[in-house]
C-alpha cells in the first residue's frame, strides 16, 4: 500500500511539473503619452483635415493563449487638438462635440477577433455625445513584447473605423463638410 501511495504521489508531482503552463488574461494600462485618437474628414472638398485628442485613459486585457481580449477606453473630448485654439473651441460647442455636457467619449469592446496570434478587428460600442453605436475597428498593426525602456511587458496597436457625424447628432454643415469621419487610434499600453 505504501508503494502505491508513493507511486501516486510521484505521478501527481510529475504531472504538475510536466503540464504546460496555462496563460491567463493580462491587464495593460493605456500609456497616455503614446496613445492618440485622431479623426479626419473632408473639408468642403478642399482638403482632408486631421486632428487628435491628447487625453486618453483606459485598459486592455489580452490573453494570447486563449485568443481573447477586451478594450475599454475613455477619451477626454476637451483635449481636442486641431492646431488652432479658436477651432478647438468651435468644435467643442453644442453643434459638434458639446463638451460642456459630454466631456468624454468611450469605446468598450464586445468582441476581439484574431487572425493567428494577433487581433485583426475589435467590435464594440462607441459613445459620442451621449449616443452609442456599434462599430468595428480594423487592426492594422499589433505588437506584444517587453518594453525596452520601462522594462515591463507592453502592447501596442493601430486601428481605425469610419463613422457618420449625423449618427451622433453632430451633422452641422454636412454634407459640405464630410458626414463620414475616419477615426484612427494609435495606442500603447503597459502591463500592470
C-alpha positions in Angstrom: 0.0 0.0 0.0 2.9 2.4 0.8 4.4 1.7 -2.6 1.1 2.6 -4.3 0.8 5.8 -2.3 4.4 6.8 -3.2 3.7 6.0 -6.9 0.5 8.0 -6.9 2.3 11.0 -5.2 5.1 10.8 -7.8 2.6 10.8 -10.7 0.8 13.8 -9.3 4.1 15.7 -8.9 5.3 14.7 -12.3 2.1 15.8 -14.0 2.2 19.1 -12.1 5.7 19.9 -13.3 5.2 18.4 -16.8 1.9 20.1 -17.6 2.2 23.2 -19.8 1.6 26.5 -18.0 -1.7 28.0 -19.0 -1.6 31.7 -19.7 -4.0 33.9 -18.0 -5.5 37.2 -19.2 -3.1 40.1 -18.6 -4.2 43.7 -18.0 -2.4 46.6 -19.6 -2.9 50.3 -18.7 -3.1 52.8 -21.6 0.0 54.9 -21.9 -1.4 58.4 -22.3 1.9 59.8 -23.7 1.7 57.3 -26.6 -2.0 57.0 -27.2 -3.7 59.5 -29.6 -7.1 59.0 -31.2 -7.2 61.0 -34.4 -10.1 61.9 -36.6 -10.1 63.1 -40.3 -12.7 64.4 -42.6 -13.1 66.2 -45.9 -13.4 69.9 -45.5 -15.6 71.4 -48.3 -13.7 69.4 -50.9 -10.5 71.4 -50.3 -8.6 69.1 -48.0 -8.6 66.2 -45.7 -8.3 67.6 -42.2 -6.7 65.7 -39.4 -7.0 66.4 -35.7 -6.4 64.5 -32.5 -7.3 64.1 -28.8 -4.5 64.5 -26.3 -6.1 62.8 -23.2 -6.9 59.1 -23.2 -7.2 56.6 -20.4 -8.3 53.0 -20.1 -7.2 49.4 -20.1 -6.7 46.5 -22.4 -7.0 42.8 -21.4 -5.1 40.4 -23.6 -4.9 36.6 -23.4 -2.6 35.4 -26.2 -3.2 31.7 -25.5 -7.0 31.8 -25.4 -7.1 34.4 -28.2 -9.3 36.7 -26.3 -9.2 40.3 -25.2 -11.1 43.4 -24.3 -10.6 47.2 -24.7 -12.1 49.9 -22.5 -11.0 53.4 -23.5 -12.2 56.9 -22.3 -11.2 60.0 -24.4 -11.2 63.5 -22.9 -13.1 65.4 -25.5 -11.9 68.7 -24.1 -8.4 67.6 -25.1 -9.2 68.0 -28.8 -6.3 69.4 -30.7 -6.9 70.8 -34.2 -3.8 73.0 -34.2 -6.0 76.1 -33.7 -7.2 77.2 -30.2 -10.1 79.0 -31.9 -11.2 76.0 -33.8 -10.8 73.7 -30.8 -13.3 75.9 -29.0 -15.6 75.9 -32.1 -15.9 72.1 -32.3 -16.4 71.8 -28.6 -19.7 73.8 -28.9 -23.1 72.3 -28.8 -23.4 71.7 -32.6 -20.4 69.4 -32.6 -18.8 67.7 -29.5 -20.8 69.6 -26.9 -18.0 69.0 -24.3 -19.8 71.1 -21.6 -22.4 68.3 -21.4 -20.4 65.4 -22.8 -16.8 65.8 -21.6 -15.8 62.2 -22.5 -16.3 59.6 -25.3 -15.9 55.9 -24.7 -15.2 52.7 -26.6 -16.0 49.4 -24.9 -15.2 46.3 -26.9 -17.7 43.4 -27.1 -15.5 41.0 -29.1 -11.9 40.8 -30.3 -11.4 38.8 -33.5 -8.0 37.2 -34.0 -6.0 36.2 -37.1 -3.4 33.8 -35.9 -1.9 35.1 -32.7 -2.9 38.8 -33.3 -6.1 40.8 -33.1 -7.5 41.6 -36.5 -10.6 43.5 -35.5 -12.3 44.8 -32.4 -16.1 45.0 -32.2 -17.6 47.3 -29.7 -19.8 50.2 -28.6 -18.6 53.8 -29.3 -20.4 56.5 -27.3 -20.1 60.1 -28.5 -22.2 62.9 -27.3 -24.3 60.5 -25.2 -25.2 58.3 -28.3 -23.9 54.8 -28.5 -23.4 53.0 -31.8 -21.8 49.6 -32.7 -18.5 50.0 -34.6 -15.7 47.7 -35.8 -12.1 48.8 -35.5 -9.8 47.2 -38.1 -6.4 46.5 -36.5 -3.6 47.2 -39.0 -0.7 46.5 -36.7 -0.2 44.8 -33.3 2.9 44.2 -31.1 3.3 42.4 -27.8 6.8 42.4 -26.3 8.9 43.6 -23.3 9.2 47.4 -23.4 12.8 48.3 -23.7 12.6 51.4 -21.6 10.1 50.7 -18.8 11.2 47.0 -18.6 7.7 45.7 -18.4 5.6 43.8 -20.9 3.7 46.1 -23.3 1.4 46.0 -26.2 0.7 48.5 -29.0 -1.6 48.7 -32.0 -3.0 50.9 -34.7 -6.7 50.6 -35.6 -9.4 52.5 -37.5 -13.1 52.8 -38.2 -15.4 55.2 -40.0 -18.5 56.8 -38.5 -21.1 59.3 -39.6 -21.3 62.6 -37.7 -25.1 62.6 -38.3 -25.4 59.3 -36.3 -24.1 61.2 -33.3 -26.0 64.4 -33.6 -23.0 66.3 -34.9 -24.1 66.8 -38.5 -23.8 70.6 -38.9 -22.6 71.6 -42.4 -23.0 68.0 -43.7 -22.5 67.0 -46.5 -20.4 70.1 -47.5 -18.1 69.2 -44.6 -18.0 65.4 -44.9 -20.5 63.4 -42.8 -18.1 60.5 -42.8 -15.3 60.8 -40.3 -12.4 58.3 -40.1 -11.2 57.6 -36.6 -7.7 56.2 -36.2 -6.2 55.2 -32.8 -2.6 54.5 -32.2 -2.2 53.1 -28.7 0.4 51.7 -26.4 -0.3 50.0 -23.0 1.9 48.7 -20.2 1.3 45.6 -18.2 0.0 46.2 -14.7 
